Amino acid sequence: MREKIKIDKGWKFLKEPRKTDTPPAVPTLKWKSVDLPHTWNAYDGQDGGYDYYRGKCWYMTGMSVQLQKDEEAYLEFLGAEAVAEVYVNDRKVCTHKGGFSTFRCNITPYIKHNRAKIAVSVDNSESDEVYPQTADFTFYGGLYRDVNLIITNKTHFDLDYYGAPGIAVTPVVNSDSSADVKVSLYTSNITDDCEITVETAGQKNILKPGESATEFHIENPHLWNGREDPYLYELSAKIVRQGKVLDNVEVKYGIRTFSVDPEKGFFLNGKSYPLHGVSRHQDRENMGWAITEKEHREDMELIAEVGANTIRLAHYQHSQTFYDLCDEYGMIVWAEIPFISAFMKGDNAKENTLSQMKELVLQNYNHPSIICWGIANEITIGGEDPKLIENLQELNSLCHDLDKTRLTTIANLSIVENDSPFNKITDIVSYNHYFGWYVGSVDDNAPWLDAFHKENPEICLGLSEYGCEGILKYHNDAPAVQDYSEEYQAYYHEKMLETFETRPYLWSTHVWNMFDFGSDMRDEGGVKGRNNKGLVTYDRKTKKDSFYIYQAYWVKDKKFVHICSKRYYDRTADKITVKVYSNCNEVTLEVDGVKAGKLKGDKIFIFENVPLKQGVNTVKAYTDECQDFAEFNRTDKPNEEYVLKDVKSGSNADNWFSDISSDGKLEFKEGYFSVNDKIGDIMKTPEGEEFINSMIDKITSEMNMSISKGMMNMAKGFTVNKIFEMAGSRVPDSVKPWVNEELQKIKKP
């Protein structure tokens, strides 16, 4: 029988770079004692500056491994970012490239005298062949998931097949509503005197040597039906020799059907099932990626509480623990690989995308929650290269070769044109749009979606990312784009939900993001090292107001009422507007026990001219089933902490925009740069770099914003024209021709 032993305790860790790639002989005083999961970027990966440590570090432990003559031992790593090399007793056992998938290595030949000294180098350095390399999140280095020792008979379910479980279950629902459950088995060292028993749904099949697949027929299957009824079957497989069980594997699976229609959206088990949900990053404040089942389950409970029925697990393979929770909670899942932002043209880099996709699909094949494989995210930032299209097409074909039951998808950036070939590769398509935050107005989303749908009626379209920053300390009675206030974030999401409600053709919508997350390249809204677009804070302790507008739309079975802007405590007006979110149809408001109003409505209730006395006022919103309280302090002096200060004091006083003068004409002299050139190409010349940096300084000062080094690296793939297009009305029309005129003075190399 198989034995799995977690070896998370008693490791030694060395961060100091070594002059040699060979493992150290023994730990010294420089080594620290750590337990797994562990990352060396838990703090420097979230403090800003884009300077977190990326390099090779070492882990070491030792153990007794006593094997019978017919047994083998494997080390199983559930997550090591990003390149791992495993040594046992000073001999290299294996190398794995990819920071998110399970990998195993057979250490049997390397054990000496029943002892195994294990040394693992883990390297999250910049690379030209392992994805990801550039993205808007921190790549937390380390052994950040569990490590296991697996001891099993030499005859066993395959442990070398891309980290997969050794069993692939394919349920098929027939036209008469019965189901056939097809089971493929992957084994190692099977002999003629072995048989394999497979049991599920009260049935048992026996396979003889040479047989690698079997099938079960279920007349009235209990369907896995999303959030309503996520029913899971169990399947057990055993390799038996002369009555003795040599190895055993158990998996869970679900029986369901799904489809996507370009006009009507997503269907589950033949019924319309509109997908509305969130995206999730796995990191946690002061922990990075080194989280445990406790944190995974807490995340899932919050996602279920907000009322989501789908999760985009971005931008990489997540923990098996979380995929299991998705099955258990009935979440529809988009699973993807980290083919993101920066395309690398080399053959090794392409092979890495294919390898990571194989691992993603094969390791997660049995999860009923997963309905599509994501092949890339915003990968066209650097341009629409033919080699990139070829890479994507190979990934798409690979997914269908490995799994004929699921769809493929891609998350395209706004710069991808409606008629782009990047919208023709996968089965279904989604876009990352930030109209109303980085570019344009929130009202721009609806016309864009309708225009794309009209131009491409055969394409199943979704929204894979949308969102805006909401920082708890900022508040505003007149919220505006990029004021970082909790009020604007809530308003933005109100408008997005209105947009989705009348567009059933969208196959899915995924909020960016469920939780704030670490991005060491960022310096946004006075908060360094963090993306603040979450509906919930980085530490998971506070639900922002925007969390509750989603509850108002999505939650039906539990009534609630929520008073918005509670953290906007200090007020100067004698009368204020109080906004309430609720999934009830009538809400009453009281101030200090005195009724201030009663409104009938739908989701959003706005009470105007609510009186405040000097000092603290207690406000109560209630229905027959629920209530909520808030306190507002009327004061004579505004709280200056509620408004984001300009970090570059006085930098926007000159009003640079007003000084721009141009005749408005665009000329394009051959051999000179123009707004049609990419920022990265322009900056390859000294004059171009000086001009771009000067322009960015002036524009960001005028617009009271900052651009980090990491953001700048991503922007280098855009043409200047595209930047202006995305900025929309935020930059006056006079600026573009002036910029083009200045660029026409700079010769191309």
Residue, then its C-alpha position, 0 to 999 in steps of 0.5 A: m500500500r502507498e504511504k505518503i509522509k509530509i516532510d514540512k518540518g525541520w528544514k534548513f534554509l540559505k539565502e546567501p548566494r553560493k559560488t557553486d551550483t553543487p549542494p552544500a555539504v552541511p548547513t552552517l550557522k548562516w543557515k536558518s531553520v524553517d518549516l514549509p511552506h516557505t518563501w523568502n519574499a514574504y515581506d520584500g515582495q510586498d513593500g514596493g520598489y520592484d527590488y525583491y530578492r530574485g535568485k537561487c536559494w537552498y533548502m536542506t533536510g535529512m531523513s531515514v528512508q527504509l525500503q523493502k526490496d520491492e519498494e520505491a521512494y519518491l519526493e513530491f513537490l507541490g510548488a517550487e518557484a520557479v526552477a528547482e534542482v533536487y539532490v539526494n546524498d549530493r547527487k542530482v536527481c532532477t530539475h523542474k522548470g515551472g513554479f506552480s505545478t506538482f513534480r516528483c522524482n524517484i530517489t530510490p537509487y540515491i538512498k545510502h544506508n537508509r538515509a537521504k540527505i535532501a538538498v533543493s535549490v530553488d531559483n526565481s531569477e530572471s530567465d529567458e525560458v521559464y514563464p512568467q518573467t514580467a507580470d503585475f504580481t510578485f513571483y514569490g520564491g521558495l518551496y511554498r507548498d508541501v513536500n511529501l515522501i511517497i513510498t510505494n511498491k515498484t508496481h504502482f500507478d505512474l508517479d512519473y507522468y507529469g505529476a498526474p494522479g495516475i487515473a483520468v476519469t472522463p464522464v459522458v452524459n448520454s442522450d437518454s440522461s444515463a452516463d458512461v464513466k470512462v477510466s484511463l489508468y497509467t501504471s508502472n512495472i505491471t507484471d502478468d500476475c497483477e490485476i487492477t480493481v476499479e470501484t465507483a458508484g457501487q460497481k466494480n471492474i477488474l482489469k487484467p495485465g495489458e488493459s489500461a482502461t475501463e468503463f462504468h454505466i450509470e443509469n440515473p447519475h447524480l449530476w454535479n450541478g454547480r453551487e446548487d448541488p456540487y455532488l461528487y462521486e468517489l473512485s478507487a483503484k487498486i493494483v493487486r497481486q495474489g490478494k495483496v494490494l500493492d498500490n492504491v489511488e482514490v480520486k473524486y469526480g463529477i458528472r455534468t455537461f456544459s456548453v457556451d452559446p455566443e448569444k445566450g451565454f453559459f449552460l450547465n447540465g442543459k440549463s442557462y447558468p450565467l457565470h458571474g464571479v471573481s479572479r483570485h491570486q493565491d498570496r496573503e499579506n506577510m505570507g506571500w504564496a506560502i499559505t496552508e489549507k486554512e488560508h485556502r479554505e478562508d478564501m473559498e468561504l469569502i468567495a462563496e459569501v460574495g455569491a460568486n459561481t465562477i472563479r478565474l484562477a489567475h495567472y498560474q496553476h493553483s494548489q490542488t487544495f483549492y481545486d478540490l475546494c472548487d469542486e466541493y463548493g460548486m465553482i465553475v473554474w477557468a484554469e490557466i498557465p502563466f503565459i503572460s505579458a512578455f513573450m519570449k521567442g526562443d524554443n526553450a521558452k515555447e517548450n516551457t509553455l507546452s510543459q506547463m500546459k501538460e502539467l496543468v491539464l493532466q494534473n487537474y483532469n478529474h476536477p469537474s469544476i474546471i470547464c476551460w483551459g486558459i492558454a495566455n493572459e495579455i500576451t500581446i503587450g509586446g505586439e502580435d508576433p507571428k511566432l506568438i501566434e504559432n505558440l498559442q496555436e500549439l498550446n490550443s491544439l495541445c489542450h484539445d489533444l490532452d482533453k477533448t471534453r473542455l474548452t480553451t480560452i484566452a484573456n486578451l488585453s484591450i489593445v487587441e483589435n476586434d478582428s485580430p487573429f488572437n480572437k480566432i485561436t481558442d474556443i471562447v474569448s475574454y477581454n481584460h478591460y479597465f475603462g473607468w480606471y486606467v482609460g476612459s469612463v466606466d460607461d465605455n464598457a457597454p458600447w465596446l462590448d456591444a460593438f465587439h458582439k455585433e462585429n463577431p456574433e459567432i464568438c463567445l465573449g466574456l470579461s476576464e478582468y475589470g476593476c479599480e483600486g479602492i483604498l480604505k482610508y480614502h473617501n469622497d462625496a463626489p468620487a472620481v476616476q483614480d481618486y482611490s476612494e472606497e466610494y468610487q470603487a463601489y460606484y464603478h462596480e455598480k455600473m459594471l453590474e448594471t452593464f452585465e445584467t442586460r447582456p446575456y451573451l457574455w459567457s462569463t464575467h470575472v472581477w479583478n480581483m477578489f483580494d488585494f495582492g502583492s505586486d512589488m512593482r506598484d506604487e499606487g494611491g500611496v500604497k507601495g507594493r500592492n494591487n488594491k483592486g480587491l473586494v477584500t483587503y490583502d489580509r482578508k480582514t475587511k470587506k470593502d463596500s464593493f463586496y456588498i454590491y455584489q452580494a446584492y446582485w448575486v446572493k438570494d438565499k440570505k438577506f442582508v443590509h449594508i450601510c456604505s462609507k462607514r469608514y468615512y467617519d468624519r463629516t462636516a455637513d449637517k445633512i449627508t447622503v447615506k447609501v445602502y446596499s441590500n437584497c431586500n426590497e425595502v429598507t428603513l433608516e434611523v439616526d439616533g433612533v429617529k426615523a430618517g426615511k423608508l425606501k422601496g428599491d432594488k439593490i441600491f437605496i439612497f437616502e438623501n438629506v439625512p440630518l447629523k447633529q454635532g458629534v457622533n451620530t448612530v445610523k441604523a438601516y434595517t428590514d424585517e429580517c436584518q440590520d446594519f449600523a454605522e457611526f458618523n462624526r459631524t465635525d467642523k474641520p475636514n479630515e485631510e487623511y481622506v484625500l490622496k495627497d500629491v506625492k510630488s508636491g507642487s509638481n502639477a502647479d504649472n499645468w503643463f497641458s495648457d502650455i502645449s501648442s501644435d497645429g494639430k497635424l500629424e506628419f510621418k517622415e521616413g526614418y524618424f519616430s512617430v506616435n505609431d512606434k512602440i515606446g520600447d523602440i523609441m527608448k532604444t535611442p538616447e534622445g528617445e529615452e530622454f524624451i519619453n522619460s520627460m513626457i512621462d514625468k510631465i503627464t504623470s505629474e499633471m494627472n497626479m499618478s505614478i508609473s513604476k519600473g515594472m509598469m514601464n516595462m509592460a508599457k514598452g510594448f505599446t505604441v504611443n498612439k495606443i497609449f493615447e487611445m487608451a487614455g481617451s479624454r484624460v489627455p487633451d487632443s492637443v497633446k498627441p500632435w505635439v508628441n508626434e511633432e517632437l518624435q519626428k525630430i528623433k532619427k531611428p537607428 
